Amino acid sequence: MTESEAFAAIALGAVACDGVLGKEEAHALRRQLEYRTPYKERSESEMAMLFDVLLKRLRESGLDQLVQDALPHLSELQQETALAVAVQLVHADRTISSEEQTFLDALIQKVELPEGKAKTVMEAIMALNRDSLAS
């Protein structure tokens, strides 16, 4: 697995962890990646091929294995960013299912970041997505 496949695998896991990969989630996933290197240089067909490969791995090996296979290919900084993107994808609709929370809790345990860093990243992204002005 390459770095770009690994990073996209973590993001895919975040949108697929509840067992449903709808059109809105696929669009949100694409939006999170489209301005990042190396994805911004890829054509639509190249991105489709990337996700076809990752979805095949997801179906064959399961979500936990996909994440386990991906993380060793990412540096600490890349893992931090992948975690932030995953939290953003899960929290963007402000509705978090138990499967999504379980995925994030497991991801926080699996990333290799300094003590407390993963939780801080998650809390920052949650604060960013909080609808704090709602009555």
N, C-alpha and C positions, 0 to 999 in steps of 0.2 A: 504494500500500500504506500502510495506517495504522500507527501505532506498535504498536497491539495485534496487528495481523496480523503485523508484522515480528518482534516478540518471540516470538510463537507459532510463526512459521516457523522460527526458529533452534532452538527446542525440538523441533519436529517433525523437523527435519533430524537431530537427535541420535538420535532413536529410529528413524528410517527409513533411516539411512545404510548399514546393512548389508543393505538390500533386503528386510527383513522387518519388518512392523509388526503384531506380535501383540497379543493381548488384554492381556497383562501390561504390554507397553510402552505401549499406549494408556492403560491405567489409571495408570501411573506419570506419563505426560505430563499427564493430567488432574489428578492429585494435585499436581503441581508448579505448576499454574496456578490451581487452584480458590480459593486464598485471596489471590491477588494482584489488585490493581486493574488493569484494569477487568473481569477475568474473573469475579470473585466476584459481580458484579451480573448476570451473564448466565445465562439459562435454559439447560437442557440442549439445547433445539433451537437456540438461538443459538450455542452452542459447537459443535454438530454442523455448522451452516452454516459457521462459521469454518473448521473443519478440512476440510470438503468443498471450499471455495474453495482452501485451501492445498494439499490433496492434488492437486487438479486442476492447479495451477501446478507442483507437483513433478513430476507425470507428464508435463506438456507441455514444461517447460523444463529439468528435471533439478535435482539437488540443489545443484550449484555455483551455478547461476543463481538459484535460490530464495534462497540465502544472500546472493549479491551484490546482489540486489534488496532484501533486507530490511535489511541493515546501514546504509545511508545514512539510513534512517528512524528510527534509534535514536541517542540522545545517547551520549556516552562512558559515563556512569553506567549507562544502559540496556544498552549493549553489554557492559559488565563483568558485569552481572547475568545477561544472556542467556548469556554464556559460562559462568558458574558453573552455571546451570541445565542447560546442555548437558552439561557435564562430570559433573554429578550424575546425570543420566539415563543417561549411558554407563557410569559406574562403579558405579551402585547395585547391580548384580548381581555385581560383582567379577569379571566375565568380559568382557574387552575384545577384540573381534575386530580384525583388521587394518583392516577398513573403518571401524570406529568410531575407531580410533587415527588413521587417515588423515584422517577428518572433523575430529577435534579439532585435529590438527596444522595443517590448512588454516585452520580457524576462528581459531586463535591468530594466524596470519599476517594474516588479513583484518580482525580487529577493530582499531579505532583507539584504542589505549590507550597510556599512557606506557610507555617502554622497560622491559621486564621484568615489567610488571604482569600481562599475560595468562598468562605462565608461572607467576607466583606464585599467581594465582587457581586455575589448574589443579592445581598441587601441593597447595594447601590442601584442595581438594575431594577429591583422591586420598587425602590423609592422613585425612580424615574418613571415607572409605569403606573404608579399609584394615582388614583383619581381623587386627590385630596380636597378638591373643591366641591365634590358631590355632596348634596345635602341628605 
